[in-house]
Amino acid sequence: MTLRIDNPQALFPAGMKAMIALETALHQTGLDPVLLELVKLRASQNNRCAYCIHMRTTALRKRGVEEMKLYLLTARRESNLFTPRERAALGWTEALTRVAETAAPDGDYTDFAFEFTEEEQVQLTYAIGAINVWNRLQVGVRTAHPVDAREAA
């Protein structure tokens, strides 16, 4: 995989500044930081963004999330490791990440609305939109994920 653009942030600093401001606002909402990272990881998996998957799994491990929960994220509906709140947020994440296919189905929204206040719904929807922008940027320019020195040996 060949990097297409070396430093896209330097080519559009106002865009980067806006994205950082959005991320800062999202982290000030009071939403559970682990939930936000799980949402970002699931969208990144759907978008096949290796860079973001690496970043999010690393962040979740640092927050103490057990490995098995990371492994079972794609099968969260069948796993008892996820709370109903997490399942609802992750379902909404998939629905919006793949909106061209799903059209944001009422069933996913109903589950989401049951678990979250309207304010939280809007905040999480912004978070889903933001990670999709990050994914598209990283996939589009072909940003490579860091290689762990232990893996390179």
Backbone torsions as a table, in degrees:
resi	resn	phi	psi	omega
1	MET	NA	127.0	-177.5
2	THR	-106.8	128.3	176.9
3	LEU	-60.0	130.2	-177.2
4	ARG	-88.8	-39.9	179.3
5	ILE	-134.8	124.2	-172.1
6	ASP	-65.5	-46.6	-175.3
7	ASN	-142.2	76.4	-175.7
8	PRO	-61.8	-29.6	-179.5
9	GLN	-62.3	-36.2	179.5
10	ALA	-69.8	-24.0	-179.3
11	LEU	-84.3	-15.4	177.7
12	PHE	-145.3	68.6	-176.2
13	PRO	-61.1	-32.5	179.2
14	ALA	-65.3	-37.6	177.0
15	GLY	-65.2	-43.6	178.5
16	MET	-62.9	-43.2	179.0
17	LYS	-60.4	-42.2	178.9
18	ALA	-64.7	-41.4	179.5
19	MET	-66.1	-40.8	177.9
20	ILE	-64.4	-40.4	177.9
21	ALA	-62.5	-40.9	177.8
22	LEU	-64.3	-45.2	178.7
23	GLU	-60.9	-42.0	178.4
24	THR	-61.5	-46.0	178.7
25	ALA	-61.3	-41.2	180.0
26	LEU	-62.9	-37.7	-179.2
27	HIS	-78.2	-7.0	176.4
28	GLN	-100.0	3.1	-175.8
29	THR	-75.2	-23.8	-172.7
30	GLY	94.3	-2.5	173.9
31	LEU	-64.5	145.9	179.4
32	ASP	-57.1	123.0	-178.2
33	PRO	-61.9	-32.0	177.2
34	VAL	-67.7	-42.4	177.0
35	LEU	-59.6	-44.9	178.4
36	LEU	-60.1	-42.0	179.0
37	GLU	-67.3	-38.5	177.7
38	LEU	-63.3	-41.2	177.4
39	VAL	-60.9	-46.8	-179.7
40	LYS	-64.1	-39.3	178.5
41	LEU	-65.5	-44.0	-177.8
42	ARG	-65.0	-42.5	176.6
43	ALA	-61.6	-41.9	-179.7
44	SER	-64.4	-36.5	175.2
45	GLN	-64.0	-46.1	179.0
46	ASN	-59.8	-36.2	-178.1
47	ASN	-89.8	-1.7	179.8
48	ARG	55.9	43.2	179.2
49	CYS	-95.1	95.2	-177.1
50	ALA	-59.7	-41.0	179.7
51	TYR	-57.7	-49.3	-177.8
52	CYS	-72.0	-35.1	176.0
53	ILE	-61.2	-45.8	177.7
54	HIS	-58.6	-47.5	-178.6
55	MET	-61.5	-45.9	-175.2
56	ARG	-72.8	-39.1	177.7
57	THR	-66.3	-38.1	177.1
58	THR	-61.9	-45.8	-179.9
59	ALA	-63.7	-41.2	-179.7
60	LEU	-67.3	-39.6	176.4
61	ARG	-61.5	-42.5	179.3
62	LYS	-63.0	-28.7	178.2
63	ARG	-84.2	2.0	175.4
64	GLY	88.0	12.8	178.0
65	VAL	-71.7	131.5	-176.5
66	GLU	-69.7	147.3	-178.0
67	GLU	-54.1	-42.0	-176.2
68	MET	-60.4	-35.7	178.6
69	LYS	-64.6	-38.0	177.4
70	LEU	-66.5	-41.1	-179.9
71	TYR	-65.3	-35.6	-174.4
72	LEU	-93.2	6.1	-178.1
73	LEU	-56.5	-41.0	-179.0
74	THR	-70.1	-17.9	178.6
75	ALA	-114.7	32.7	-174.1
76	ARG	-59.2	-29.8	-179.4
77	ARG	-66.1	-27.1	-178.4
78	GLU	-99.6	1.9	-175.4
79	SER	-110.7	139.1	176.8
80	ASN	-87.3	7.3	177.2
81	LEU	-79.4	-11.1	-176.5
82	PHE	-110.1	136.7	178.0
83	THR	-75.7	161.4	174.8
84	PRO	-56.7	-36.3	178.7
85	ARG	-64.5	-44.8	177.6
86	GLU	-64.3	-43.6	179.3
87	ARG	-59.7	-42.3	-179.4
88	ALA	-65.1	-44.3	179.3
89	ALA	-64.9	-40.3	-179.6
90	LEU	-70.4	-36.0	175.5
91	GLY	-63.8	-42.0	178.4
92	TRP	-66.8	-36.9	177.1
93	THR	-59.2	-48.5	179.5
94	GLU	-64.2	-41.7	-178.9
95	ALA	-60.9	-42.6	-178.2
96	LEU	-80.5	-33.4	178.6
97	THR	-65.6	-34.5	179.9
98	ARG	-110.5	38.8	-171.6
99	VAL	-57.7	-31.6	178.9
100	ALA	-63.7	-31.6	178.1
101	GLU	-87.0	-39.4	-169.3
102	THR	-94.8	-28.6	-173.6
103	ALA	57.9	29.3	178.6
104	ALA	49.5	72.4	-173.0
105	PRO	-61.5	148.1	-179.9
106	ASP	-57.7	-37.2	-179.5
107	GLY	-61.2	-44.5	177.7
108	ASP	-65.2	-40.2	179.3
109	TYR	-67.0	-40.5	179.5
110	THR	-58.8	-46.5	177.6
111	ASP	-60.8	-43.5	-179.6
112	PHE	-63.0	-47.6	-177.8
113	ALA	-66.3	-29.5	178.3
114	PHE	-67.0	-34.8	-173.7
115	GLU	-93.1	-20.8	-172.6
116	PHE	-128.9	145.8	173.7
117	THR	-68.0	165.1	177.6
118	GLU	-59.5	-39.3	178.4
119	GLU	-61.9	-45.9	178.3
120	GLU	-64.6	-36.5	177.9
121	GLN	-60.0	-44.3	179.9
122	VAL	-66.5	-43.8	179.8
123	GLN	-61.0	-45.9	179.2
124	LEU	-67.1	-34.5	177.6
125	THR	-65.8	-38.9	173.7
126	TYR	-62.8	-42.4	179.7
127	ALA	-61.4	-40.7	178.5
128	ILE	-65.4	-43.1	176.8
129	GLY	-61.5	-42.1	-178.4
130	ALA	-64.5	-46.2	-178.4
131	ILE	-66.8	-31.2	176.2
132	ASN	-66.6	-35.8	174.5
133	VAL	-64.8	-48.1	178.6
134	TRP	-57.7	-45.3	-179.9
135	ASN	-59.8	-45.8	-177.9
136	ARG	-65.4	-36.1	176.7
137	LEU	-65.3	-50.0	-176.3
138	GLN	-67.1	-42.8	177.7
139	VAL	-66.8	-42.3	-177.5
140	GLY	-62.7	-39.8	-179.5
141	VAL	-93.8	-3.2	176.9
142	ARG	67.0	45.9	176.4
143	THR	-69.5	127.4	180.0
144	ALA	-86.2	145.0	175.5
145	HIS	-76.0	154.7	176.5
146	PRO	-62.8	152.1	176.4
147	VAL	-106.0	124.2	177.8
148	ASP	-67.6	132.4	-177.9
149	ALA	-56.5	-33.8	178.7
150	ARG	-66.5	-34.2	179.7
151	GLU	-72.5	-30.8	-177.7
152	ALA	-74.8	-20.6	-177.6
153	ALA	-74.1	NA	NA
